Amino acid sequence: MPLPLLILVTRPVLGPIGGTDADADGDAGAHDRAGPGFVRADAAHPQVSVLDLGVTRGDGVFETVMVSAGHAPAIDAHLQRFGASAALLDLPEPDAAVWRAAFDALVDAAAKDFPDAPVLAVKLVLTRGIEGTDRPTGWLTARPAPDFRAVRERGVRVVTLDRGYRHDVAATSPWLLQGAKTLSYALNAAAVREAARRGADDVIFISSDGFVLEAPTASVLVREGDRILTPTPELGILPGTTQRRAFTFFAEQGLQTGTVRMRASELARADALWLVSSVRQAVPVIDLDGSPRSVDAELTAGLNRYLAT
């Protein structure tokens, strides 16, 4: 796999940026206020300190954006969610104009460096920075996305796993950061490994009191007759950017869409299930907890064509 392209965001947040002992001119962070607020860097060389709280504690947020043929249809929604995640972590507000300009510059560079890549995965990362400096760290990477065409066609086997929280945890315990896209993905990775141990490919999380939540890296879509449903973000799950685009597609097909509280038992009665995410797009669930599921191949193919544009 080729090294990604890298841009360091030198002015990642709005407002003043704290200084460090290295700022000897008495004007802390003055260099960060000049220029576009970002600079191209070499991903083959170290760029982030081992003392960065994003490295040592996972204290930061990220977004992964699909770019197809130089176009990122959901970039504005991703930037909005990026800011919302930062707010949930009490991070300074990202400078959306700087991040958007850096994103555009990276996509332009990637078109030259990866001319044969039909799809790119661009990752935006904001951390709290080195402890005690009050200087958040920001960067973006771009690399060719894996080819998910086969899994979109064949589907995935899924198991349901208990998330360990009640459905109302976002309201009762907001410090647990449900609904934020944080760098702390150890739990999600562990869940996918558990799925593999059970002979499955992916996971749908269930609240401790029996409500459907989300997958580790995707939103859950359920078809019931002429309705397409997804669990409501009020359950403390990540609002899905791809899910919203999928709802637009389904509405154009004459289907009703909505967000609901959904019991785990309803998954077994669904006419179809999908997991949707930015880069993998829509993959049908072909087996749930060991029970085969029906797949609408034509509708799935149409949805993925839509998401790719």
NUROMAR-720113 format. One record per residue (C-alpha): residue in one letter; chain; z, x, y. Coordinates in steps of 0.2 Angstrom, whole numbers, always signed. Layout:
BEGIN
<kedo "a", "A", <Z, X, Y>>
...
END
This chain:
BEGIN
<kedo "m", "A", <+0, +0, +0>>
<kedo "p", "A", <-5, +7, +17>>
<kedo "l", "A", <+8, +11, +30>>
<kedo "p", "A", <+10, -3, +42>>
<kedo "l", "A", <+6, -2, +61>>
<kedo "l", "A", <+21, -1, +72>>
<kedo "i", "A", <+26, -5, +89>>
<kedo "l", "A", <+43, -2, +97>>
<kedo "v", "A", <+48, -15, +110>>
<kedo "t", "A", <+57, -5, +123>>
<kedo "r", "A", <+61, -21, +134>>
<kedo "p", "A", <+66, -33, +120>>
<kedo "v", "A", <+77, -45, +129>>
<kedo "l", "A", <+79, -53, +146>>
<kedo "g", "A", <+91, -46, +159>>
<kedo "p", "A", <+99, -29, +160>>
<kedo "i", "A", <+99, -17, +145>>
<kedo "g", "A", <+114, -7, +142>>
<kedo "g", "A", <+114, +12, +144>>
<kedo "t", "A", <+119, +26, +132>>
<kedo "d", "A", <+126, +44, +135>>
<kedo "a", "A", <+108, +50, +135>>
<kedo "d", "A", <+104, +41, +151>>
<kedo "a", "A", <+108, +56, +163>>
<kedo "d", "A", <+99, +49, +178>>
<kedo "g", "A", <+113, +37, +182>>
<kedo "d", "A", <+101, +22, +181>>
<kedo "a", "A", <+104, +16, +163>>
<kedo "g", "A", <+88, +9, +155>>
<kedo "a", "A", <+77, +12, +170>>
<kedo "h", "A", <+63, +18, +159>>
<kedo "d", "A", <+64, +2, +149>>
<kedo "r", "A", <+60, -9, +164>>
<kedo "a", "A", <+43, +0, +168>>
<kedo "g", "A", <+27, -3, +159>>
<kedo "p", "A", <+23, -16, +147>>
<kedo "g", "A", <+39, -16, +138>>
<kedo "f", "A", <+32, -9, +122>>
<kedo "v", "A", <+24, +7, +114>>
<kedo "r", "A", <+14, +11, +99>>
<kedo "a", "A", <+24, +22, +86>>
<kedo "d", "A", <+21, +31, +70>>
<kedo "a", "A", <+28, +21, +55>>
<kedo "a", "A", <+27, +38, +45>>
<kedo "h", "A", <+41, +45, +56>>
<kedo "p", "A", <+60, +39, +58>>
<kedo "q", "A", <+61, +27, +72>>
<kedo "v", "A", <+77, +17, +70>>
<kedo "s", "A", <+95, +25, +70>>
<kedo "v", "A", <+105, +24, +54>>
<kedo "l", "A", <+119, +18, +65>>
<kedo "d", "A", <+109, +3, +71>>
<kedo "l", "A", <+119, -13, +67>>
<kedo "g", "A", <+103, -21, +60>>
<kedo "v", "A", <+103, -7, +46>>
<kedo "t", "A", <+122, -6, +43>>
<kedo "r", "A", <+126, -24, +44>>
<kedo "g", "A", <+110, -34, +44>>
<kedo "d", "A", <+115, -40, +62>>
<kedo "g", "A", <+98, -46, +68>>
<kedo "v", "A", <+84, -58, +67>>
<kedo "f", "A", <+66, -58, +62>>
<kedo "e", "A", <+50, -68, +60>>
<kedo "t", "A", <+35, -65, +49>>
<kedo "v", "A", <+19, -72, +56>>
<kedo "m", "A", <+2, -74, +47>>
<kedo "v", "A", <-13, -68, +56>>
<kedo "s", "A", <-30, -74, +48>>
<kedo "a", "A", <-46, -67, +55>>
<kedo "g", "A", <-37, -61, +71>>
<kedo "h", "A", <-29, -78, +74>>
<kedo "a", "A", <-11, -83, +73>>
<kedo "p", "A", <-10, -102, +74>>
<kedo "a", "A", <+9, -103, +74>>
<kedo "i", "A", <+14, -89, +85>>
<kedo "d", "A", <+21, -100, +98>>
<kedo "a", "A", <+32, -109, +86>>
<kedo "h", "A", <+37, -92, +78>>
<kedo "l", "A", <+42, -85, +95>>
<kedo "q", "A", <+53, -101, +99>>
<kedo "r", "A", <+62, -100, +82>>
<kedo "f", "A", <+64, -81, +85>>
<kedo "g", "A", <+73, -85, +101>>
<kedo "a", "A", <+83, -99, +93>>
<kedo "s", "A", <+89, -87, +79>>
<kedo "a", "A", <+94, -74, +92>>
<kedo "a", "A", <+104, -88, +101>>
<kedo "l", "A", <+114, -92, +85>>
<kedo "l", "A", <+119, -74, +83>>
<kedo "d", "A", <+124, -73, +101>>
<kedo "l", "A", <+110, -60, +104>>
<kedo "p", "A", <+102, -58, +121>>
<kedo "e", "A", <+87, -69, +124>>
<kedo "p", "A", <+71, -61, +118>>
<kedo "d", "A", <+59, -58, +132>>
<kedo "a", "A", <+45, -70, +125>>
<kedo "a", "A", <+32, -63, +137>>
<kedo "v", "A", <+35, -45, +131>>
<kedo "w", "A", <+35, -50, +113>>
<kedo "r", "A", <+19, -60, +114>>
<kedo "a", "A", <+10, -46, +123>>
<kedo "a", "A", <+16, -33, +110>>
<kedo "f", "A", <+11, -45, +96>>
<kedo "d", "A", <-7, -47, +104>>
<kedo "a", "A", <-8, -28, +105>>
<kedo "l", "A", <-3, -25, +87>>
<kedo "v", "A", <-15, -38, +81>>
<kedo "d", "A", <-29, -30, +91>>
<kedo "a", "A", <-25, -13, +84>>
<kedo "a", "A", <-23, -20, +66>>
<kedo "a", "A", <-41, -27, +67>>
<kedo "k", "A", <-47, -9, +69>>
<kedo "d", "A", <-36, +0, +57>>
<kedo "f", "A", <-37, -14, +43>>
<kedo "p", "A", <-55, -21, +46>>
<kedo "d", "A", <-56, -27, +28>>
<kedo "a", "A", <-40, -37, +28>>
<kedo "p", "A", <-43, -55, +28>>
<kedo "v", "A", <-24, -59, +32>>
<kedo "l", "A", <-11, -49, +40>>
<kedo "a", "A", <+8, -51, +40>>
<kedo "v", "A", <+16, -47, +56>>
<kedo "k", "A", <+35, -45, +57>>
<kedo "l", "A", <+45, -46, +72>>
<kedo "v", "A", <+63, -39, +72>>
<kedo "l", "A", <+77, -39, +84>>
<kedo "t", "A", <+94, -31, +81>>
<kedo "r", "A", <+110, -29, +90>>
<kedo "g", "A", <+106, -10, +91>>
<kedo "i", "A", <+118, +4, +89>>
<kedo "e", "A", <+136, -1, +90>>
<kedo "g", "A", <+144, +1, +107>>
<kedo "t", "A", <+128, +4, +117>>
<kedo "d", "A", <+123, -14, +122>>
<kedo "r", "A", <+105, -10, +119>>
<kedo "p", "A", <+96, -21, +107>>
<kedo "t", "A", <+83, -14, +96>>
<kedo "g", "A", <+66, -22, +94>>
<kedo "w", "A", <+50, -18, +84>>
<kedo "l", "A", <+35, -26, +76>>
<kedo "t", "A", <+25, -21, +61>>
<kedo "a", "A", <+8, -26, +54>>
<kedo "r", "A", <+0, -24, +37>>
<kedo "p", "A", <-12, -32, +26>>
<kedo "a", "A", <-4, -47, +17>>
<kedo "p", "A", <-3, -48, -2>>
<kedo "d", "A", <-16, -59, -10>>
<kedo "f", "A", <-8, -75, -14>>
<kedo "r", "A", <-24, -84, -19>>
<kedo "a", "A", <-19, -84, -38>>
<kedo "v", "A", <-2, -91, -35>>
<kedo "r", "A", <-8, -105, -24>>
<kedo "e", "A", <-19, -110, -38>>
<kedo "r", "A", <-8, -108, -53>>
<kedo "g", "A", <+8, -113, -44>>
<kedo "v", "A", <+26, -108, -47>>
<kedo "r", "A", <+40, -112, -59>>
<kedo "v", "A", <+56, -116, -50>>
<kedo "v", "A", <+75, -118, -54>>
<kedo "t", "A", <+88, -127, -43>>
<kedo "l", "A", <+103, -116, -38>>
<kedo "d", "A", <+119, -121, -29>>
<kedo "r", "A", <+120, -114, -12>>
<kedo "g", "A", <+139, -115, -12>>
<kedo "y", "A", <+140, -125, +5>>
<kedo "r", "A", <+141, -143, +9>>
<kedo "h", "A", <+126, -151, +17>>
<kedo "d", "A", <+135, -152, +34>>
<kedo "v", "A", <+141, -134, +34>>
<kedo "a", "A", <+130, -131, +50>>
<kedo "a", "A", <+141, -143, +59>>
<kedo "t", "A", <+158, -139, +52>>
<kedo "s", "A", <+156, -120, +51>>
<kedo "p", "A", <+142, -114, +63>>
<kedo "w", "A", <+148, -96, +62>>
<kedo "l", "A", <+140, -96, +44>>
<kedo "l", "A", <+123, -95, +54>>
<kedo "q", "A", <+115, -108, +43>>
<kedo "g", "A", <+97, -111, +51>>
<kedo "a", "A", <+96, -94, +58>>
<kedo "k", "A", <+82, -82, +51>>
<kedo "t", "A", <+93, -66, +50>>
<kedo "l", "A", <+91, -49, +42>>
<kedo "s", "A", <+105, -53, +30>>
<kedo "y", "A", <+93, -58, +15>>
<kedo "a", "A", <+104, -51, +1>>
<kedo "l", "A", <+109, -68, -5>>
<kedo "n", "A", <+91, -74, -5>>
<kedo "a", "A", <+85, -59, -15>>
<kedo "a", "A", <+99, -62, -27>>
<kedo "a", "A", <+94, -80, -30>>
<kedo "v", "A", <+76, -75, -34>>
<kedo "r", "A", <+82, -62, -46>>
<kedo "e", "A", <+93, -76, -54>>
<kedo "a", "A", <+77, -86, -55>>
<kedo "a", "A", <+68, -72, -65>>
<kedo "r", "A", <+83, -71, -77>>
<kedo "r", "A", <+80, -90, -80>>
<kedo "g", "A", <+61, -87, -83>>
<kedo "a", "A", <+56, -95, -66>>
<kedo "d", "A", <+47, -88, -51>>
<kedo "d", "A", <+57, -96, -37>>
<kedo "v", "A", <+72, -106, -31>>
<kedo "i", "A", <+76, -122, -22>>
<kedo "f", "A", <+94, -122, -15>>
<kedo "i", "A", <+105, -137, -17>>
<kedo "s", "A", <+120, -140, -7>>
<kedo "s", "A", <+137, -140, -16>>
<kedo "d", "A", <+137, -159, -14>>
<kedo "g", "A", <+120, -162, -21>>
<kedo "f", "A", <+107, -162, -6>>
<kedo "v", "A", <+90, -153, -7>>
<kedo "l", "A", <+90, -138, +6>>
<kedo "e", "A", <+76, -125, +5>>
<kedo "a", "A", <+69, -111, -5>>
<kedo "p", "A", <+74, -93, -1>>
<kedo "t", "A", <+58, -89, +9>>
<kedo "a", "A", <+50, -106, +10>>
<kedo "s", "A", <+52, -124, +15>>
<kedo "v", "A", <+52, -138, +2>>
<kedo "l", "A", <+39, -152, +3>>
<kedo "v", "A", <+40, -168, -8>>
<kedo "r", "A", <+27, -181, -11>>
<kedo "e", "A", <+33, -199, -15>>
<kedo "g", "A", <+18, -210, -15>>
<kedo "d", "A", <+10, -210, +2>>
<kedo "r", "A", <+24, -201, +10>>
<kedo "i", "A", <+27, -182, +12>>
<kedo "l", "A", <+45, -178, +15>>
<kedo "t", "A", <+55, -162, +19>>
<kedo "p", "A", <+74, -160, +20>>
<kedo "t", "A", <+80, -162, +38>>
<kedo "p", "A", <+85, -146, +48>>
<kedo "e", "A", <+102, -155, +51>>
<kedo "l", "A", <+107, -149, +34>>
<kedo "g", "A", <+108, -131, +41>>
<kedo "i", "A", <+91, -125, +35>>
<kedo "l", "A", <+78, -115, +44>>
<kedo "p", "A", <+66, -126, +53>>
<kedo "g", "A", <+49, -123, +45>>
<kedo "t", "A", <+34, -117, +56>>
<kedo "t", "A", <+22, -119, +41>>
<kedo "q", "A", <+30, -136, +36>>
<kedo "r", "A", <+26, -143, +54>>
<kedo "r", "A", <+8, -137, +52>>
<kedo "a", "A", <+7, -145, +35>>
<kedo "f", "A", <+14, -161, +41>>
<kedo "t", "A", <-1, -162, +54>>
<kedo "f", "A", <-13, -159, +39>>
<kedo "f", "A", <-5, -173, +29>>
<kedo "a", "A", <-5, -185, +44>>
<kedo "e", "A", <-24, -182, +46>>
<kedo "q", "A", <-26, -187, +27>>
<kedo "g", "A", <-17, -204, +31>>
<kedo "l", "A", <-1, -199, +23>>
<kedo "q", "A", <+16, -203, +31>>
<kedo "t", "A", <+28, -188, +35>>
<kedo "g", "A", <+46, -187, +38>>
<kedo "t", "A", <+62, -177, +37>>
<kedo "v", "A", <+76, -184, +27>>
<kedo "r", "A", <+92, -181, +18>>
<kedo "m", "A", <+86, -179, +0>>
<kedo "r", "A", <+97, -179, -16>>
<kedo "a", "A", <+93, -166, -29>>
<kedo "s", "A", <+90, -181, -42>>
<kedo "e", "A", <+75, -186, -31>>
<kedo "l", "A", <+66, -170, -35>>
<kedo "a", "A", <+64, -175, -53>>
<kedo "r", "A", <+56, -192, -47>>
<kedo "a", "A", <+44, -184, -35>>
<kedo "d", "A", <+25, -186, -37>>
<kedo "a", "A", <+22, -168, -31>>
<kedo "l", "A", <+32, -153, -25>>
<kedo "w", "A", <+27, -138, -14>>
<kedo "l", "A", <+35, -123, -7>>
<kedo "v", "A", <+27, -118, +10>>
<kedo "s", "A", <+29, -102, +20>>
<kedo "s", "A", <+19, -93, +33>>
<kedo "v", "A", <+10, -79, +23>>
<kedo "r", "A", <+10, -87, +5>>
<kedo "q", "A", <+6, -104, +13>>
<kedo "a", "A", <+7, -119, +1>>
<kedo "v", "A", <+11, -116, -18>>
<kedo "p", "A", <+13, -131, -30>>
<kedo "v", "A", <+28, -132, -41>>
<kedo "i", "A", <+22, -134, -59>>
<kedo "d", "A", <+39, -133, -67>>
<kedo "l", "A", <+56, -138, -61>>
<kedo "d", "A", <+72, -133, -71>>
<kedo "g", "A", <+61, -133, -87>>
<kedo "s", "A", <+52, -149, -84>>
<kedo "p", "A", <+33, -149, -81>>
<kedo "r", "A", <+27, -156, -64>>
<kedo "s", "A", <+11, -164, -60>>
<kedo "v", "A", <+0, -155, -47>>
<kedo "d", "A", <-13, -162, -35>>
<kedo "a", "A", <-25, -147, -35>>
<kedo "e", "A", <-37, -155, -23>>
<kedo "l", "A", <-24, -159, -10>>
<kedo "t", "A", <-16, -142, -12>>
<kedo "a", "A", <-32, -133, -9>>
<kedo "g", "A", <-36, -143, +6>>
<kedo "l", "A", <-19, -140, +13>>
<kedo "n", "A", <-21, -121, +11>>
<kedo "r", "A", <-38, -121, +19>>
<kedo "y", "A", <-30, -130, +34>>
<kedo "l", "A", <-15, -117, +35>>
<kedo "a", "A", <-27, -103, +35>>
<kedo "t", "A", <-36, -108, +51>>
END
